[in-house]
Amino acid sequence: MAASSKAPVVLKAVKKIAIQFCPFETNVRSTREFLLRVGSERVRSTNMNCEVVSVVKHDKSEPIVDITYVDGEKLVLKGAWLTSSEMLSAFQSMCKAKDAQTNIAAKK
């Protein structure tokens, strides 16, 4: 189930997104594109309590996106091996699942 690059990103179920990368490495493009997408003002306005943190290192470290959801569950995306669309697809499918769980729990 691939998410379209035009699909809206909603941070409703997300508590924190921590993105770390070394900008001088060749494998950081997808991670930077992901940061650009989730860090936009429009996306961040979907959850003002969601903390989006970027850590720029100069230590040749692997680009990593660490996502913490409101329920405490985590999703770690390794940007060196994924495209930005794959990262967004995994992120959005997890967000939709969390949102569905919240809606079911609210109805009970």
Contacts in CASP RR format, 6 or more apart in sequence:
PFRMAT RR
TARGET T0000
AUTHOR 0000-0000-0000
METHOD contacts of the structure
MODEL  1
MAASSKAPVVLKAVKKIAIQFCPFETNVRSTREFLLRVGSERVRSTNMNC
EVVSVVKHDKSEPIVDITYVDGEKLVLKGAWLTSSEMLSAFQSMCKAKDA
QTNIAAKK
1 89 0 8 1.000
1 93 0 8 1.000
2 85 0 8 1.000
2 89 0 8 1.000
3 85 0 8 1.000
3 88 0 8 1.000
3 89 0 8 1.000
3 92 0 8 1.000
3 93 0 8 1.000
5 85 0 8 1.000
5 88 0 8 1.000
7 88 0 8 1.000
7 92 0 8 1.000
8 43 0 8 1.000
9 37 0 8 1.000
9 38 0 8 1.000
9 43 0 8 1.000
9 46 0 8 1.000
9 88 0 8 1.000
9 91 0 8 1.000
9 92 0 8 1.000
10 43 0 8 1.000
10 46 0 8 1.000
10 47 0 8 1.000
10 95 0 8 1.000
10 99 0 8 1.000
11 17 0 8 1.000
11 38 0 8 1.000
11 43 0 8 1.000
11 44 0 8 1.000
11 46 0 8 1.000
11 47 0 8 1.000
11 50 0 8 1.000
11 95 0 8 1.000
12 46 0 8 1.000
12 47 0 8 1.000
12 95 0 8 1.000
12 99 0 8 1.000
13 69 0 8 1.000
13 70 0 8 1.000
13 71 0 8 1.000
13 95 0 8 1.000
13 98 0 8 1.000
13 99 0 8 1.000
13 102 0 8 1.000
14 47 0 8 1.000
14 50 0 8 1.000
14 67 0 8 1.000
14 68 0 8 1.000
14 69 0 8 1.000
14 70 0 8 1.000
14 95 0 8 1.000
15 49 0 8 1.000
15 50 0 8 1.000
15 51 0 8 1.000
15 68 0 8 1.000
15 69 0 8 1.000
15 70 0 8 1.000
15 72 0 8 1.000
16 50 0 8 1.000
16 51 0 8 1.000
16 52 0 8 1.000
16 53 0 8 1.000
16 67 0 8 1.000
16 68 0 8 1.000
17 38 0 8 1.000
17 50 0 8 1.000
17 51 0 8 1.000
17 52 0 8 1.000
17 53 0 8 1.000
17 65 0 8 1.000
17 66 0 8 1.000
17 67 0 8 1.000
17 68 0 8 1.000
18 53 0 8 1.000
18 54 0 8 1.000
18 55 0 8 1.000
18 65 0 8 1.000
18 66 0 8 1.000
18 67 0 8 1.000
18 68 0 8 1.000
19 31 0 8 1.000
19 34 0 8 1.000
19 35 0 8 1.000
19 52 0 8 1.000
19 53 0 8 1.000
19 54 0 8 1.000
19 55 0 8 1.000
19 63 0 8 1.000
19 64 0 8 1.000
19 65 0 8 1.000
19 66 0 8 1.000
20 54 0 8 1.000
20 55 0 8 1.000
20 56 0 8 1.000
20 57 0 8 1.000
20 61 0 8 1.000
20 63 0 8 1.000
20 64 0 8 1.000
20 66 0 8 1.000
21 28 0 8 1.000
21 31 0 8 1.000
21 32 0 8 1.000
21 54 0 8 1.000
21 55 0 8 1.000
21 56 0 8 1.000
21 57 0 8 1.000
21 61 0 8 1.000
21 63 0 8 1.000
21 64 0 8 1.000
22 28 0 8 1.000
22 56 0 8 1.000
22 57 0 8 1.000
22 58 0 8 1.000
22 59 0 8 1.000
22 60 0 8 1.000
22 61 0 8 1.000
22 63 0 8 1.000
23 32 0 8 1.000
23 56 0 8 1.000
23 58 0 8 1.000
24 58 0 8 1.000
24 60 0 8 1.000
25 60 0 8 1.000
25 63 0 8 1.000
27 62 0 8 1.000
27 63 0 8 1.000
27 79 0 8 1.000
27 80 0 8 1.000
28 63 0 8 1.000
28 79 0 8 1.000
28 80 0 8 1.000
29 84 0 8 1.000
30 63 0 8 1.000
30 79 0 8 1.000
30 82 0 8 1.000
30 83 0 8 1.000
30 84 0 8 1.000
30 86 0 8 1.000
30 87 0 8 1.000
31 63 0 8 1.000
31 64 0 8 1.000
31 65 0 8 1.000
31 79 0 8 1.000
31 84 0 8 1.000
31 87 0 8 1.000
33 84 0 8 1.000
34 65 0 8 1.000
34 77 0 8 1.000
34 79 0 8 1.000
34 84 0 8 1.000
34 87 0 8 1.000
34 88 0 8 1.000
34 91 0 8 1.000
35 54 0 8 1.000
37 43 0 8 1.000
37 84 0 8 1.000
37 88 0 8 1.000
38 44 0 8 1.000
38 52 0 8 1.000
38 91 0 8 1.000
39 52 0 8 1.000
44 50 0 8 1.000
44 52 0 8 1.000
62 78 0 8 1.000
62 79 0 8 1.000
62 80 0 8 1.000
63 78 0 8 1.000
63 79 0 8 1.000
63 80 0 8 1.000
64 76 0 8 1.000
64 77 0 8 1.000
64 78 0 8 1.000
64 79 0 8 1.000
65 76 0 8 1.000
65 77 0 8 1.000
65 79 0 8 1.000
65 87 0 8 1.000
65 91 0 8 1.000
66 74 0 8 1.000
66 75 0 8 1.000
66 76 0 8 1.000
67 74 0 8 1.000
67 75 0 8 1.000
67 76 0 8 1.000
67 77 0 8 1.000
67 91 0 8 1.000
67 94 0 8 1.000
68 74 0 8 1.000
69 75 0 8 1.000
69 94 0 8 1.000
69 98 0 8 1.000
70 98 0 8 1.000
71 98 0 8 1.000
71 101 0 8 1.000
73 98 0 8 1.000
75 90 0 8 1.000
75 91 0 8 1.000
75 94 0 8 1.000
77 87 0 8 1.000
77 90 0 8 1.000
77 91 0 8 1.000
79 87 0 8 1.000
82 90 0 8 1.000
END
